[in-house]
């Protein structure tokens, strides 16, 4: 099984075409969901600038994401958005950072129809915290494995390349499937204590809640 890939795209749109831009991004997400391996995604406006749109989506692995990114449908969709998108910044997160995905923040809303739409927000901890968490996981594994290996009478006579290959073969799956999930669960409150990420998530949730409340109020003009 491959490693999931999360893509976050921040787009600056033309003020006079912001409504068209929202519809365009939503159409792109709809197209992406039709590709194998797409795990979902969503779009919302930035709470500080209504002309900035954040789109987040996730694919099961790099191969699945590549299928979408190389597709003719995506190429035509990007061309259609060029008249009202001024700038786009793309961030990907995969590999080791996937261990640190925080709780998914989900809100369903559709200010236009009252139907449901899911927006997912991921926030990785600061890099130095990720490094500390990896150290906490690796230290006991390294101590235990070194002790166990020293008990093997033939280990000292084995070639260095063979010893390294055997050690990595044992330690890599142990770290990936046992230690790091346990460490991140144990340290999650500390890992998530990132003031910048907390403020960003709070503003995103407030924007979503505000639009959901507007959709529930009958007769109110929708923006």
DRENPA-3360 file (N, C-alpha, C; in nm, 2 decimals, always signed):
BEGIN
1 = XXXXXXXX = +0.08/-0.12/+0.00/+0.00/+0.00/+0.00/+0.09/+0.12/+0.00 ~ +0.06/+0.22/-0.09/+0.14/+0.35/-0.10/+0.11/+0.44/+0.02 ~ +0.19/+0.55/+0.02/+0.17/+0.65/+0.12/+0.07/+0.76/+0.07 ~ -0.03/+0.79/+0.15/-0.12/+0.90/+0.10/-0.05/+1.03/+0.08 ~ -0.10/+1.11/-0.01/-0.04/+1.24/-0.04/-0.15/+1.34/-0.03 ~ -0.12/+1.44/+0.06/-0.22/+1.55/+0.07/-0.17/+1.68/+0.00 ~ -0.25/+1.74/-0.08/-0.22/+1.86/-0.16/-0.30/+1.97/-0.11 ~ -0.23/+2.08/-0.08/-0.30/+2.21/-0.04/-0.27/+2.32/-0.14;
9 = XXXXXXXX = -0.37/+2.38/-0.20/-0.35/+2.48/-0.30/-0.41/+2.61/-0.25 ~ -0.33/+2.72/-0.25/-0.38/+2.85/-0.21/-0.38/+2.93/-0.34 ~ -0.50/+2.98/-0.37/-0.52/+3.06/-0.50/-0.57/+3.20/-0.47 ~ -0.50/+3.30/-0.53/-0.54/+3.44/-0.52/-0.63/+3.46/-0.65 ~ -0.75/+3.50/-0.63/-0.84/+3.52/-0.75/-0.87/+3.67/-0.77 ~ -0.92/+3.70/-0.89/-0.96/+3.83/-0.92/-1.08/+3.87/-0.84 ~ -1.08/+3.99/-0.78/-1.19/+4.03/-0.69/-1.33/+4.03/-0.76 ~ -1.33/+4.06/-0.89/-1.46/+4.07/-0.96/-1.50/+3.93/-1.01;
17 = XXXXXXXX = -1.42/+3.83/-0.99/-1.45/+3.69/-1.04/-1.45/+3.59/-0.93 ~ -1.45/+3.63/-0.80/-1.44/+3.54/-0.69/-1.55/+3.43/-0.69 ~ -1.67/+3.47/-0.73/-1.77/+3.37/-0.74/-1.75/+3.26/-0.84 ~ -1.70/+3.31/-0.96/-1.67/+3.21/-1.07/-1.55/+3.12/-1.02 ~ -1.46/+3.18/-0.95/-1.34/+3.10/-0.90/-1.38/+2.99/-0.81 ~ -1.48/+3.02/-0.72/-1.52/+2.91/-0.63/-1.59/+2.80/-0.70 ~ -1.67/+2.84/-0.80/-1.74/+2.73/-0.88/-1.64/+2.65/-0.96 ~ -1.54/+2.72/-1.01/-1.43/+2.65/-1.09/-1.35/+2.56/-1.00;
25 = XXXXXXXX = -1.31/+2.60/-0.88/-1.24/+2.51/-0.79/-1.32/+2.38/-0.75 ~ -1.45/+2.41/-0.72/-1.54/+2.30/-0.69/-1.56/+2.20/-0.80 ~ -1.56/+2.25/-0.92/-1.56/+2.16/-1.04/-1.44/+2.08/-1.05 ~ -1.32/+2.14/-1.02/-1.20/+2.06/-1.03/-1.20/+1.95/-0.93 ~ -1.24/+1.98/-0.81/-1.25/+1.88/-0.70/-1.35/+1.77/-0.74 ~ -1.46/+1.80/-0.81/-1.55/+1.70/-0.85/-1.48/+1.61/-0.96 ~ -1.41/+1.67/-1.05/-1.33/+1.59/-1.15/-1.23/+1.50/-1.08 ~ -1.16/+1.55/-0.98/-1.06/+1.47/-0.91/-1.12/+1.35/-0.84;
33 = XXXXXXXX = -1.23/+1.37/-0.78/-1.30/+1.26/-0.71/-1.34/+1.15/-0.80 ~ -1.34/+1.17/-0.93/-1.37/+1.07/-1.03/-1.26/+0.98/-1.06 ~ -1.14/+1.01/-1.01/-1.02/+0.94/-1.04/-0.99/+0.84/-0.93 ~ -0.94/+0.72/-0.97/-0.91/+0.62/-0.88/-0.80/+0.67/-0.77 ~ -0.83/+0.64/-0.65/-0.73/+0.68/-0.54/-0.76/+0.81/-0.48 ~ -0.86/+0.89/-0.53/-0.89/+1.01/-0.46/-0.97/+0.99/-0.33 ~ -0.92/+1.04/-0.22/-0.97/+1.02/-0.09/-1.06/+1.13/-0.05 ~ -1.08/+1.23/-0.13/-1.17/+1.34/-0.10/-1.10/+1.48/-0.09;
41 = XXXXXXXX = -1.18/+1.58/-0.06/-1.12/+1.72/-0.05/-1.23/+1.82/-0.04 ~ -1.19/+1.94/-0.03/-1.28/+2.05/-0.01/-1.22/+2.19/-0.04 ~ -1.30/+2.29/-0.04/-1.26/+2.43/-0.07/-1.33/+2.53/+0.02 ~ -1.26/+2.63/+0.06/-1.32/+2.74/+0.14/-1.25/+2.87/+0.12 ~ -1.31/+2.98/+0.15/-1.24/+3.11/+0.14/-1.15/+3.13/+0.26 ~ -1.05/+3.21/+0.24/-0.96/+3.25/+0.35/-1.04/+3.35/+0.44 ~ -1.03/+3.34/+0.57/-1.11/+3.43/+0.66/-1.06/+3.57/+0.65 ~ -0.93/+3.59/+0.61/-0.88/+3.73/+0.61/-0.89/+3.79/+0.48;
49 = XXXXXXXX = -0.91/+3.72/+0.37/-0.92/+3.77/+0.23/-1.01/+3.69/+0.15 ~ -1.13/+3.75/+0.12/-1.23/+3.67/+0.05/-1.19/+3.63/-0.09 ~ -1.09/+3.69/-0.14/-1.04/+3.66/-0.28/-0.94/+3.55/-0.28 ~ -0.91/+3.49/-0.16/-0.81/+3.38/-0.15/-0.89/+3.26/-0.12 ~ -0.87/+3.15/-0.20/-0.94/+3.02/-0.19/-0.83/+2.92/-0.15 ~ -0.88/+2.83/-0.06/-0.79/+2.72/-0.01/-0.86/+2.59/-0.06 ~ -0.79/+2.51/-0.14/-0.84/+2.38/-0.18/-0.75/+2.28/-0.12 ~ -0.81/+2.17/-0.06/-0.73/+2.06/+0.00/-0.78/+1.93/-0.05;
57 = XXXXXXXX = -0.70/+1.85/-0.10/-0.74/+1.71/-0.14/-0.63/+1.61/-0.12 ~ -0.68/+1.48/-0.12/-0.58/+1.38/-0.08/-0.60/+1.26/-0.18 ~ -0.49/+1.20/-0.22/-0.49/+1.08/-0.30/-0.42/+0.97/-0.22 ~ -0.45/+0.84/-0.26/-0.40/+0.73/-0.18/-0.25/+0.71/-0.19 ~ -0.19/+0.76/-0.31/-0.05/+0.75/-0.32/+0.00/+0.84/-0.44 ~ +0.13/+0.84/-0.46/+0.18/+0.93/-0.57/+0.13/+0.89/-0.70 ~ +0.12/+0.76/-0.73/+0.08/+0.71/-0.86/-0.06/+0.76/-0.89 ~ -0.15/+0.75/-0.79/-0.29/+0.79/-0.81/-0.30/+0.94/-0.83;
65 = XXXXXXXX = -0.22/+1.02/-0.75/-0.21/+1.16/-0.77/-0.16/+1.20/-0.91 ~ -0.06/+1.12/-0.95/+0.00/+1.15/-1.09/-0.10/+1.12/-1.20 ~ -0.19/+1.03/-1.18/-0.29/+1.00/-1.28/-0.38/+1.12/-1.30 ~ -0.42/+1.19/-1.19/-0.50/+1.31/-1.19/-0.42/+1.42/-1.25 ~ -0.30/+1.44/-1.20/-0.22/+1.56/-1.25/-0.18/+1.55/-1.39 ~ -0.17/+1.44/-1.45/-0.13/+1.42/-1.59/-0.25/+1.41/-1.68 ~ -0.37/+1.41/-1.63/-0.49/+1.39/-1.71/-0.53/+1.51/-1.80 ~ -0.60/+1.47/-1.90/-0.65/+1.58/-2.00/-0.76/+1.66/-1.93;
73 = XXXXXXXX = -0.84/+1.59/-1.84/-0.94/+1.67/-1.78/-0.89/+1.78/-1.69 ~ -0.78/+1.75/-1.62/-0.72/+1.85/-1.53/-0.66/+1.96/-1.62 ~ -0.59/+1.93/-1.73/-0.53/+2.03/-1.81/-0.64/+2.13/-1.86 ~ -0.75/+2.07/-1.91/-0.86/+2.16/-1.96/-0.92/+2.24/-1.85 ~ -0.93/+2.18/-1.73/-0.98/+2.26/-1.62/-0.89/+2.37/-1.58 ~ -0.76/+2.35/-1.57/-0.67/+2.46/-1.54/-0.68/+2.57/-1.64 ~ -0.69/+2.54/-1.77/-0.70/+2.64/-1.87/-0.83/+2.72/-1.85 ~ -0.94/+2.66/-1.81/-1.06/+2.73/-1.79/-1.05/+2.83/-1.68;
81 = XXXXXXXX = -0.97/+2.80/-1.58/-0.96/+2.89/-1.46/-0.86/+3.01/-1.48 ~ -0.78/+3.01/-1.59/-0.67/+3.11/-1.60/-0.73/+3.25/-1.61 ~ -0.85/+3.28/-1.66/-0.89/+3.42/-1.66/-0.92/+3.48/-1.53 ~ -0.94/+3.40/-1.42/-0.97/+3.47/-1.29/-0.88/+3.42/-1.18 ~ -0.78/+3.34/-1.20/-0.68/+3.30/-1.10/-0.55/+3.38/-1.12 ~ -0.51/+3.46/-1.02/-0.39/+3.54/-1.04/-0.26/+3.47/-0.99 ~ -0.28/+3.38/-0.89/-0.16/+3.32/-0.83/-0.20/+3.19/-0.76 ~ -0.12/+3.09/-0.77/-0.14/+2.96/-0.70/-0.02/+2.91/-0.63;
89 = XXXXXXXX = -0.03/+2.87/-0.51/+0.08/+2.81/-0.43/+0.04/+2.67/-0.39 ~ +0.12/+2.57/-0.42/+0.09/+2.43/-0.39/+0.18/+2.38/-0.29 ~ +0.13/+2.31/-0.19/+0.21/+2.23/-0.09/+0.16/+2.09/-0.09 ~ +0.26/+2.00/-0.08/+0.24/+1.86/-0.07/+0.29/+1.81/+0.06 ~ +0.22/+1.71/+0.11/+0.27/+1.64/+0.24/+0.26/+1.49/+0.22 ~ +0.37/+1.42/+0.24/+0.37/+1.28/+0.22/+0.49/+1.22/+0.31 ~ +0.51/+1.09/+0.30/+0.62/+1.03/+0.37/+0.60/+1.05/+0.52 ~ +0.71/+1.09/+0.59/+0.72/+1.09/+0.73/+0.62/+1.19/+0.79;
97 = XXXXXXXX = +0.58/+1.30/+0.72/+0.49/+1.39/+0.77/+0.35/+1.33/+0.79 ~ +0.32/+1.23/+0.71/+0.19/+1.16/+0.73/+0.17/+1.10/+0.86 ~ +0.28/+1.08/+0.94/+0.26/+1.03/+1.08/+0.20/+1.13/+1.17 ~ +0.22/+1.26/+1.13/+0.18/+1.37/+1.22/+0.05/+1.44/+1.18 ~ -0.02/+1.38/+1.09/-0.15/+1.45/+1.06/-0.24/+1.46/+1.18 ~ -0.29/+1.58/+1.21/-0.37/+1.60/+1.32/-0.51/+1.55/+1.30 ~ -0.60/+1.57/+1.39/-0.74/+1.53/+1.37/-0.80/+1.60/+1.25 ~ -0.88/+1.54/+1.18/-0.94/+1.60/+1.06/-1.05/+1.69/+1.11;
105 = XXXXXXXX = -1.05/+1.82/+1.06/-1.16/+1.91/+1.10/-1.26/+1.91/+0.98 ~ -1.38/+1.87/+1.01/-1.48/+1.85/+0.91/-1.61/+1.94/+0.94 ~ -1.65/+2.00/+0.84/-1.78/+2.07/+0.85/-1.85/+2.05/+0.72 ~ -1.98/+2.02/+0.72/-2.06/+2.00/+0.59/-2.15/+2.12/+0.58 ~ -2.14/+2.19/+0.46/-2.23/+2.30/+0.43/-2.24/+2.33/+0.28 ~ -2.34/+2.40/+0.25/-2.35/+2.45/+0.11/-2.44/+2.57/+0.12 ~ -2.38/+2.68/+0.12/-2.46/+2.81/+0.14/-2.56/+2.83/+0.03 ~ -2.54/+2.77/-0.09/-2.63/+2.79/-0.20/-2.75/+2.70/-0.20;
113 = XXXXXXXX = -2.73/+2.58/-0.16/-2.84/+2.48/-0.17/-2.88/+2.42/-0.03 ~ -2.80/+2.44/+0.07/-2.83/+2.38/+0.20/-2.79/+2.24/+0.21 ~ -2.73/+2.19/+0.10/-2.68/+2.05/+0.10/-2.55/+2.03/+0.17 ~ -2.49/+1.92/+0.16/-2.37/+1.89/+0.24/-2.24/+1.89/+0.15 ~ -2.14/+1.94/+0.21/-2.01/+1.94/+0.14/-1.90/+1.93/+0.25 ~ -1.80/+1.85/+0.24/-1.71/+1.83/+0.34/-1.57/+1.90/+0.31 ~ -1.52/+1.97/+0.41/-1.39/+2.03/+0.40/-1.30/+1.97/+0.50 ~ -1.18/+1.93/+0.46/-1.09/+1.86/+0.55/-0.96/+1.95/+0.56;
121 = XXXXXXXX = -0.92/+1.97/+0.68/-0.80/+2.05/+0.71/-0.70/+1.97/+0.78 ~ -0.57/+1.97/+0.73/-0.47/+1.89/+0.80/-0.36/+1.99/+0.84 ~ -0.30/+1.97/+0.96/-0.20/+2.06/+1.01/-0.09/+1.98/+1.07 ~ +0.03/+1.98/+1.01/+0.15/+1.91/+1.06/+0.22/+2.00/+1.17 ~ +0.28/+1.93/+1.27/+0.35/+2.01/+1.37/+0.47/+2.07/+1.32 ~ +0.54/+2.15/+1.40/+0.66/+2.22/+1.36/+0.77/+2.11/+1.34 ~ +0.87/+2.14/+1.25/+0.97/+2.04/+1.22/+1.05/+1.99/+1.34 ~ +1.08/+2.08/+1.43/+1.17/+2.04/+1.54/+1.09/+1.94/+1.63;
129 = XXXXXXXX = +0.96/+1.96/+1.64/+0.88/+1.86/+1.71/+0.87/+1.73/+1.64 ~ +0.86/+1.73/+1.51/+0.86/+1.60/+1.44/+0.99/+1.53/+1.46 ~ +1.10/+1.61/+1.46/+1.23/+1.54/+1.49/+1.24/+1.48/+1.63 ~ +1.19/+1.55/+1.73/+1.19/+1.50/+1.86/+1.11/+1.38/+1.87 ~ +0.99/+1.37/+1.81/+0.90/+1.26/+1.81/+0.97/+1.14/+1.75 ~ +1.04/+1.16/+1.64/+1.11/+1.05/+1.57/+1.22/+1.00/+1.67 ~ +1.29/+1.09/+1.74/+1.40/+1.05/+1.83/+1.34/+0.96/+1.94 ~ +1.23/+1.01/+2.00/+1.16/+0.93/+2.10/+1.13/+0.79/+2.06;
137 = XXXXXXXX = +1.09/+0.78/+1.93/+1.05/+0.64/+1.88/+1.17/+0.56/+1.85 ~ +1.28/+0.62/+1.80/+1.39/+0.55/+1.75/+1.48/+0.50/+1.87 ~ +1.49/+0.58/+1.97/+1.59/+0.55/+2.08/+1.56/+0.41/+2.14 ~ +1.44/+0.39/+2.19/+1.42/+0.25/+2.26/+1.43/+0.14/+2.16 ~ +1.39/+0.16/+2.03/+1.41/+0.06/+1.93/+1.55/+0.03/+1.90 ~ +1.63/+0.14/+1.89/+1.78/+0.12/+1.87/+1.85/+0.04/+1.98 ~ +1.81/+0.08/+2.11/+1.87/+0.02/+2.22/+1.84/-0.13/+2.23 ~ +1.71/-0.16/+2.21/+1.66/-0.30/+2.22/+1.72/-0.38/+2.10;
145 = XXXXXXXX = +1.72/-0.33/+1.98/+1.77/-0.40/+1.87/+1.92/-0.43/+1.88 ~ +2.00/-0.33/+1.94/+2.14/-0.34/+1.95/+2.17/-0.45/+2.05 ~ +2.09/-0.46/+2.16/+2.11/-0.56/+2.26/+2.08/-0.70/+2.20 ~ +1.97/-0.71/+2.13/+1.92/-0.84/+2.08/+2.03/-0.89/+1.97 ~ +2.08/-0.80/+1.89/+2.17/-0.83/+1.79/+2.30/-0.88/+1.85 ~ +2.34/-0.82/+1.96/+2.47/-0.86/+2.03/+2.47/-1.00/+2.08 ~ +2.35/-1.06/+2.09/+2.33/-1.20/+2.14/+2.36/-1.30/+2.03 ~ +2.36/-1.25/+1.90/+2.38/-1.34/+1.79/+2.53/-1.37/+1.78;
153 = XXXXXXXX = +2.58/-1.49/+1.79/+2.72/-1.52/+1.79/+2.79/-1.49/+1.65 ~ +2.71/-1.50/+1.55/+2.77/-1.48/+1.41/+2.77/-1.33/+1.36 ~ +2.70/-1.24/+1.44/+2.68/-1.11/+1.39/+2.81/-1.03/+1.37 ~ +2.91/-1.04/+1.46/+3.03/-0.97/+1.44/+3.11/-1.01/+1.32 ~ +3.09/-1.13/+1.27/+3.17/-1.18/+1.16/+3.10/-1.15/+1.02 ~ +2.97/-1.11/+1.03/+2.90/-1.08/+0.91/+2.95/-0.96/+0.84 ~ +2.94/-0.95/+0.70/+2.98/-0.83/+0.63/+2.90/-0.71/+0.67 ~ +2.96/-0.59/+0.67/+2.89/-0.47/+0.71/+2.76/-0.44/+0.63;
161 = XXXXXXXX = +2.77/-0.47/+0.50/+2.65/-0.44/+0.41/+2.54/-0.54/+0.45 ~ +2.57/-0.66/+0.48/+2.47/-0.76/+0.52/+2.41/-0.72/+0.66 ~ +2.49/-0.68/+0.75/+2.44/-0.64/+0.88/+2.35/-0.51/+0.87 ~ +2.39/-0.42/+0.79/+2.31/-0.30/+0.77/+2.17/-0.33/+0.70 ~ +2.18/-0.42/+0.60/+2.05/-0.46/+0.53/+1.96/-0.53/+0.63 ~ +2.01/-0.62/+0.71/+1.92/-0.69/+0.80/+1.86/-0.60/+0.91 ~ +1.95/-0.50/+0.96/+1.90/-0.41/+1.06/+1.79/-0.32/+1.01 ~ +1.81/-0.27/+0.89/+1.71/-0.18/+0.83/+1.58/-0.26/+0.80;
169 = XXXXXXXX = +1.59/-0.38/+0.75/+1.48/-0.47/+0.72/+1.39/-0.49/+0.84 ~ +1.45/-0.50/+0.96/+1.38/-0.52/+1.08/+1.32/-0.38/+1.14 ~ +1.41/-0.28/+1.14/+1.38/-0.16/+1.21/+1.27/-0.07/+1.13 ~ +1.28/-0.07/+1.00/+1.19/+0.01/+0.92/+1.04/-0.02/+0.94 ~ +1.00/-0.15/+0.93/+0.86/-0.18/+0.95/+0.82/-0.16/+1.10 ~ +0.92/-0.19/+1.19/+0.89/-0.17/+1.33/+0.86/-0.02/+1.37 ~ +0.94/+0.07/+1.31/+0.92/+0.21/+1.33/+0.79/+0.26/+1.27 ~ +0.77/+0.21/+1.14/+0.65/+0.26/+1.07/+0.52/+0.21/+1.12;
177 = XXXXXXXX = +0.51/+0.09/+1.16/+0.38/+0.03/+1.20/+0.36/+0.02/+1.35 ~ +0.46/+0.03/+1.43/+0.45/+0.01/+1.57/+0.48/+0.13/+1.65 ~ +0.61/+0.17/+1.64/+0.66/+0.28/+1.73/+0.60/+0.42/+1.69 ~ +0.61/+0.46/+1.57/+0.56/+0.60/+1.54/+0.41/+0.62/+1.56 ~ +0.33/+0.52/+1.52/+0.19/+0.54/+1.56/+0.17/+0.56/+1.71 ~ +0.24/+0.48/+1.79/+0.23/+0.48/+1.93/+0.28/+0.61/+1.99 ~ +0.40/+0.66/+1.94/+0.46/+0.78/+1.98/+0.37/+0.90/+1.95 ~ +0.32/+0.91/+1.83/+0.23/+1.02/+1.79/+0.10/+1.03/+1.87;
185 = XXXXXXXX = +0.05/+0.91/+1.90/-0.07/+0.91/+1.99/-0.04/+0.96/+2.13 ~ +0.08/+0.92/+2.18/+0.12/+0.96/+2.31/+0.15/+1.11/+2.32 ~ +0.21/+1.16/+2.22/+0.26/+1.30/+2.22/+0.17/+1.40/+2.14 ~ +0.05/+1.35/+2.10/-0.03/+1.43/+2.01/-0.07/+1.57/+2.07 ~ -0.11/+1.58/+2.20/-0.13/+1.72/+2.25/-0.02/+1.81/+2.24 ~ +0.10/+1.76/+2.27/+0.22/+1.84/+2.26/+0.26/+1.88/+2.11 ~ +0.24/+1.78/+2.02/+0.27/+1.80/+1.88/+0.18/+1.90/+1.82 ~ +0.05/+1.90/+1.87/-0.05/+1.99/+1.81/-0.04/+2.13/+1.87;
193 = XXXXXXXX = +0.04/+2.15/+1.97/+0.04/+2.28/+2.04/+0.13/+2.38/+1.96 ~ +0.07/+2.42/+1.84/+0.13/+2.51/+1.75/+0.04/+2.63/+1.74 ~ +0.08/+2.75/+1.80/-0.01/+2.86/+1.80/-0.05/+2.91/+1.66 ~ +0.04/+2.90/+1.56/+0.00/+2.94/+1.43/-0.10/+2.85/+1.36 ~ -0.08/+2.72/+1.38/-0.17/+2.62/+1.33/-0.31/+2.63/+1.40 ~ -0.31/+2.66/+1.53/-0.43/+2.67/+1.60/-0.51/+2.79/+1.55 ~ -0.44/+2.90/+1.53/-0.51/+3.02/+1.49/-0.57/+3.00/+1.35 ~ -0.49/+2.93/+1.26/-0.54/+2.91/+1.13/-0.66/+2.82/+1.13;
201 = XXXXXXXX = -0.66/+2.71/+1.20/-0.77/+2.62/+1.21/-0.89/+2.68/+1.27 ~ -0.87/+2.77/+1.37/-0.98/+2.83/+1.43/-1.05/+2.93/+1.33 ~ -0.97/+3.00/+1.26/-1.03/+3.09/+1.16/-1.10/+3.02/+1.05 ~ -1.05/+2.90/+1.01/-1.12/+2.82/+0.91/-1.25/+2.77/+0.96 ~ -1.25/+2.72/+1.08/-1.37/+2.67/+1.14/-1.48/+2.78/+1.16 ~ -1.43/+2.90/+1.20/-1.53/+3.01/+1.22/-1.59/+3.05/+1.08 ~ -1.51/+3.05/+0.98/-1.56/+3.08/+0.84/-1.66/+2.98/+0.80 ~ -1.63/+2.85/+0.82/-1.73/+2.74/+0.79/-1.86/+2.75/+0.87;
209 = XXXXXXXX = -1.84/+2.77/+1.00/-1.96/+2.78/+1.08/-2.05/+2.90/+1.04 ~ -1.98/+3.01/+1.01/-2.06/+3.13/+0.97/-2.14/+3.10/+0.84 ~ -2.08/+3.04/+0.75/-2.15/+3.01/+0.62/-2.26/+2.90/+0.64 ~ -2.23/+2.81/+0.73/-2.33/+2.71/+0.76/-2.46/+2.77/+0.82 ~ -2.43/+2.87/+0.92/-2.54/+2.93/+0.99/-2.62/+3.02/+0.89 ~ -2.55/+3.08/+0.79/-2.62/+3.17/+0.69/-2.71/+3.08/+0.61 ~ -2.66/+2.96/+0.57/-2.74/+2.87/+0.49/-2.87/+2.82/+0.56 ~ -2.86/+2.81/+0.69/-2.98/+2.76/+0.77/-3.08/+2.87/+0.79;
217 = XXXXXXX = -3.04/+3.00/+0.78/-3.14/+3.11/+0.80/-3.22/+3.13/+0.67 ~ -3.35/+3.10/+0.67/-3.43/+3.12/+0.55/-3.45/+3.27/+0.52 ~ -3.45/+3.29/+0.39/-3.48/+3.43/+0.34/-3.35/+3.52/+0.34 ~ -3.24/+3.47/+0.40/-3.13/+3.56/+0.40/-3.05/+3.56/+0.27 ~ -3.01/+3.67/+0.23/-2.93/+3.67/+0.10/-2.80/+3.60/+0.11 ~ -2.78/+3.52/+0.02/-2.65/+3.44/+0.02/-2.55/+3.51/-0.07 ~ -2.42/+3.50/-0.01/-2.31/+3.56/-0.08/-2.23/+3.45/-0.16;
% end
